[in-house]
Amino acid sequence: PHYSFTLQALCRYRHIWNIELRFRPAFLGGIMQQTGNKPPAMLPKRGEYLLKDMKRMAKYYQVPLRMSPDAFQHIMGTSSLTAMRFITAIDMTNPQYLEPLSREFWMRFWSQHEDISQPENILAIARQAGLSAELSQKALEMTSSPPVKDRLKDTTTEALKYGAFGMPAVVAHYDGKPHLFFGSDRLELLGSIIGEKWLGPVPS
């Protein structure tokens, strides 16, 4: 869910900080595997803390989030690979839908706890994000194609190259150098690097 806190905040700051925001869909499972990282919730005490922390963060960032221990376990057990390939297919064909689609996937997954691994749910999410049935169906068919699989592998490899070990990973290209930030609580630090002021999660 921290991905969404970061997503929402960066979208709110896009014009305040005058940044060019680019979404780069990458596969979290691949990043975790390649770096030997493990989900925080695998450590029971950390899982307990994370559950409480997400509720606090949701209130602070004003992002709708419903979470319970059962929902948390269900979410942890759901594969996001097909969804990420679908998002990648849209990025390759109609990138203007990437932002609303990413938001809608987050909402359905974290707030409404839908199974985003199921094709019918993916199509419903796409419709809600404004995609036509024809466009959605085409993107769904593309999820098993080599170009889409390769593109997702490439963006995942690119994230690893910048030093990502989980999500959310934000890479700021500033002053001729890439700067990696991990986590939604690093946006204030990101602002200081690019010479901008952090005005809280909901800048007025």
N, C-alpha and C positions, 0 to 999 in steps of 0.2 A: 504493500500500500504506500510505502514511502515514495515509490516511483510517482504516484499520483500527486502527493503533496508537492513534490518537486515540479512536476508537469504544470499543475495549476499555478504555482507561484511564478514560474518562469513565463508563463503565458500572461500573467498579470503585469509582469515587469518588462515585457517585450518593448513597449514604447516608452516606459519611464526611463529605462536604462539604454534605450536605443540599441538593442542587440538584434542580431539576425539569428533567429531560433530555427534550428534544423533538427527534425526528428530522425533518428537512425534506429530502426527496429533491429534488435539483436536478441539472440536466444539465451535466456538466463541459465537454463540447464547446461548448455554448452560451456558458458563462462564458469559456472560453479565446478563442473567436471574438470576443465582444463587447469583451474587454479587450485584444485583440492579443497575448495571452500564447501561448507555445509550450511543448510538453512539454520538460522539462529534457534528456531523452535525445536531443533533436535536435542538441545540441552534443556531439560524440563524447566529449570528455574528461569532460564532466559526466555523460554516460551511464555511463562506466566507474566514476566515483566513486559514482554513485547505486546501482549494482549492489552495490558493496562496503558502502555505507552501509546499504542495506536489510537485508543479512544481519546487520550489527551491531545494527541497530534491532530486528530480529525476536528476536534473542537477549536483548536488554535488556528488551523489553516482554513476553517470553515468549509470542510469537504465532507459530504455525507458518507458515513461509514457505519455499518452494522456489524458487530463482531461478537461471537461467543466462542467458547472452547470447541464446541462441536463444529461450528462453521469454519473455524480456523483449521481444524484437522482435515475437513473436506477440501478446503482450498489448497492446503499443502499437498494433497494427494491428486490434484488435477493437473494433467499435462497441458502446457500452453503451446506446444509445438505447432499444431495445426493452426491455431489462432495467429501465431507469429508469422507463419508462412502466408496466411491470408492477408495480414496487414502488409507484409512484404510485397505481395502481388499487387495490392492497391497502391503502394508506394511506387512500384514500377510502371503502373498504368495510369493511375489518377491520383497523384500525390496531394492534390488539393483536399482530399478526404482524409488524409493521414491523421490530422489533429482531431477532428470530431470523432473519427473511428476509434482512435486510441482512448479518448475520454469515455466513449460509450462502452468499450470493452471493460475498462476499469470499473465503471459504474455497475455493469451487469455482474461482474465477477466478485468484486469486493463488497458492494453494497447490497446486491440482490442475490448473490451466491449462485448464479447460474453456471451450468457446466459448459464452459467455453470450448470444450474439446468436441462437442457435438455439432455436426454440420448445420442442422436446422436452427440451432441457437446462434451460430455464427451468422447465418443469413438474416435472422431476425435483428441481430445487433447492427448489421450493416444497413438494413432498412431504416432503423431508428436513427442512424448517423447520416441519413440522407442519400444513400446509394440506391440506384435503381435495381430492380430484381435481376435485370439482364447483366448489369455490371457485377453484381454480387455473385451470381452464378458463375460467371466467367472467371472471376478471381478465385472462387472455391475450386473450380476445375484446375486452375493453375497451381494450386498448393502442392500437387504431386509432381509438378514438372521440374526437370533439372535446372532451368534458369532461376526459378524462385528459390529452390533449395540452395543453389550455389550463392545467390545474392544474400540470403540470410546467413550462410556460413561466412561469407566475406565480411559482412558488417559485424558479425560476432568476433571474427579474427581481428578486425580493426579495433574493436573495443578492447580486446586483450592486449593489442599492441600499445594502446595508450595506458595500459596498466589496470584496466577494470578487473575486479574480482567478484563483483555482484552488481545489483541494481538498487537505486538509481545511480548511474554513472554519467556525470556531466563533463564534457570536455570543452573548455573555453579556449578558443584560439585568439590569443591576445599578445601583442608586442612580438609577433613572429614566433611565438612558442605555444605549444598545447599545454593546458593546465587541467589535470584531472581532479574532479571533486566527487566524493562518494557520500551519498546520503542527503536528505532534505535539510539537515541542520547545518549544512555547509554553504548555504546561499549567501549568508552575511559575509563569509570569507571570500566567496566568489566576487561579490560586490567590491570588496577592498582591493582585490587583485586588479580589477578593471577600472578602478577609480570611481566607483559608484556607491551611493549610500543605500543601505538596507533600511527599508521603511516598514518592516514587519510583513507578515504573510498576506495581509490584505491591504495593500497601499491604497489610500483614498485619492 
